[in-house]
Amino acid sequence: MDNKILPPRRLSTAPMLDWSDRHYRYMARQISRYTWLYSEMINAGAIIYGDKDRFLMRNECENPVALQLGGSEPSDLARAAKAAEEYGYDEVNLNCGCPSPRVQKGAFGACLMNEVGLVADCLRAMQDTVQIDVTVKHRIGVDRQTEYSVVQDFVGTLAAKTSCKTFIVHARNAWLDGLSPKENREVPPLKYDYVYQLKRDFPELEIIINGGITRNDEIAGHLEHVDGVMVGREAYHNPMVMREWDRLFYGGMENHIEYADLVELLFHYSKQQIQAGRGTILRHMVRHYLGLMHGLKGARTWRRMLSDAALLKDNNGELILDAWKEVKKANDWA
Ligand SMILES: Cc1cc2nc3c(=O)[nH]c(=O)nc-3n(C[C@H](O)[C@H](O)[C@H](O)COP(=O)(O)O)c2cc1C
């Protein structure tokens, strides 16, 4: 870990509860070698008091990989960050952007944007405990705070009070009253110019933009203003969008992965995971593969087969190969 050379965070996949687990991250890593992968948010308390393996287990190939933590108790976060470091994560990221009511009750997530002093205490406690990077993911404001100065003060204060250098900014407000978490990813308007302004005001910080970004030309445009782009839903629903990222954004020379090779890898992975006997079943993995054929003929059949309860019942990874055969047939690929 100490001498590991990590690629820059030019591209990353977002933390997504229930979605960006280790099985999703395994697939994403086969598609892009350099993209940073973020775990779903894990509550610090769950790591300290729960089954560490369950929450922290990862595949060796996943790095560079970050663990996102939820919490607002500095000593708990420090203990959880230590565990993340021991499990081989390259970064811990503190969630200051989640608007869900459950998270608000625990007084963390987006409501931490109103408690920058506490956030600084949390970051410092983690920084004092681990060698790996400690970063923050946040919004541009909470509820009706619409001025740029809100996020400017938030970032400026943390940069002054802690050694945090990396800020991942979901470029919209969180409305804590009246919107569901899903609506909170769609309704408050995106203000990319606020994030660009942060980079101009704090050129020494690494500023990562997030929210509503789906196409490679959009990514390239943002990279003219900020250090990195984080993509969530598109990288989940259309994972093959990542196929070009190494070449386009990291100067990678390797050929991108072919569908057939990826399918083969996923088949072997699923077999090995099921055999490992930790209670992993085929459905836990293939649910993340549904979007893989996005844009191809046969994509619908692929999705239908991989989500068919009767077919999944056998818990046999051959289902992936069978579904792939249908895609090949639909495209007249021998
Ligand atoms: C299903 C789902 C779960 C999410 N869970 C988290 C989470 O655990 N932590 C977090 O910081 N953001 C979470 N988010 C928000 C994403 O990280 C991201 O900020 C948001 O989706 C906007 O990016 P996008 O438009 O590229 O999807 C979640 C988003 C989705 C769709």
The ligand as an SDF file (V2000), in Angstrom:
LIG
                    3D

 31 33  0  0  0  0  0  0  0  0999 V2000
  -29.0810    3.6350   -6.4850 C   0  0  0  0  0  0  0  0  0  0  0  0
  -28.2200    4.7830   -6.0380 C   0  0  0  0  0  0  0  0  0  0  0  0
  -27.6150    4.7260   -4.7950 C   0  0  0  0  0  0  0  0  0  0  0  0
  -26.7840    5.7760   -4.3680 C   0  0  0  0  0  0  0  0  0  0  0  0
  -26.1130    5.6430   -3.1780 N   0  0  0  0  0  0  0  0  0  0  0  0
  -25.2010    6.5860   -2.8280 C   0  0  0  0  0  0  0  0  0  0  0  0
  -24.3420    6.3890   -1.7090 C   0  0  0  0  0  0  0  0  0  0  0  0
  -24.3520    5.3480   -1.0440 O   0  0  0  0  0  0  0  0  0  0  0  0
  -23.4750    7.3900   -1.3990 N   0  0  0  0  0  0  0  0  0  0  0  0
  -23.3980    8.5490   -2.1460 C   0  0  0  0  0  0  0  0  0  0  0  0
  -22.5730    9.4250   -1.8310 O   0  0  0  0  0  0  0  0  0  0  0  0
  -24.1750    8.7310   -3.2070 N   0  0  0  0  0  0  0  0  0  0  0  0
  -25.0480    7.7740   -3.5830 C   0  0  0  0  0  0  0  0  0  0  0  0
  -25.7740    7.9360   -4.7280 N   0  0  0  0  0  0  0  0  0  0  0  0
  -25.5840    9.1410   -5.5520 C   0  0  0  0  0  0  0  0  0  0  0  0
  -24.4900    8.8920   -6.5960 C   0  0  0  0  0  0  0  0  0  0  0  0
  -23.2530    8.6390   -5.9780 O   0  0  0  0  0  0  0  0  0  0  0  0
  -24.3540   10.1160   -7.5110 C   0  0  0  0  0  0  0  0  0  0  0  0
  -23.9500   11.2310   -6.7390 O   0  0  0  0  0  0  0  0  0  0  0  0
  -25.6520   10.4700   -8.2250 C   0  0  0  0  0  0  0  0  0  0  0  0
  -26.2830    9.3180   -8.7540 O   0  0  0  0  0  0  0  0  0  0  0  0
  -25.4070   11.4790   -9.3500 C   0  0  0  0  0  0  0  0  0  0  0  0
  -24.5110   10.9600  -10.3000 O   0  0  0  0  0  0  0  0  0  0  0  0
  -25.0430   10.3310  -11.7090 P   0  0  0  0  0  0  0  0  0  0  0  0
  -25.9790   11.3500  -12.3090 O   0  0  0  0  0  0  0  0  0  0  0  0
  -23.8110   10.1060  -12.5170 O   0  0  0  0  0  0  0  0  0  0  0  0
  -25.7890    9.0670  -11.3760 O   0  0  0  0  0  0  0  0  0  0  0  0
  -26.6070    6.9150   -5.1770 C   0  0  0  0  0  0  0  0  0  0  0  0
  -27.2160    6.9460   -6.4350 C   0  0  0  0  0  0  0  0  0  0  0  0
  -28.0040    5.9010   -6.8670 C   0  0  0  0  0  0  0  0  0  0  0  0
  -28.6260    5.9650   -8.2460 C   0  0  0  0  0  0  0  0  0  0  0  0
  1  2  1  0
  2  3  1  0
  2 30  2  0
  3  4  2  0
  4  5  1  0
  4 28  1  0
  5  6  2  0
  6  7  1  0
  6 13  1  0
  7  8  2  0
  7  9  1  0
  9 10  1  0
 10 11  2  0
 10 12  1  0
 12 13  2  0
 13 14  1  0
 14 15  1  0
 14 28  1  0
 15 16  1  0
 16 17  1  0
 16 18  1  0
 18 19  1  0
 18 20  1  0
 20 21  1  0
 20 22  1  0
 22 23  1  0
 23 24  1  0
 24 25  2  0
 24 26  1  0
 24 27  1  0
 28 29  2  0
 29 30  1  0
 30 31  1  0
M  END
$$$$
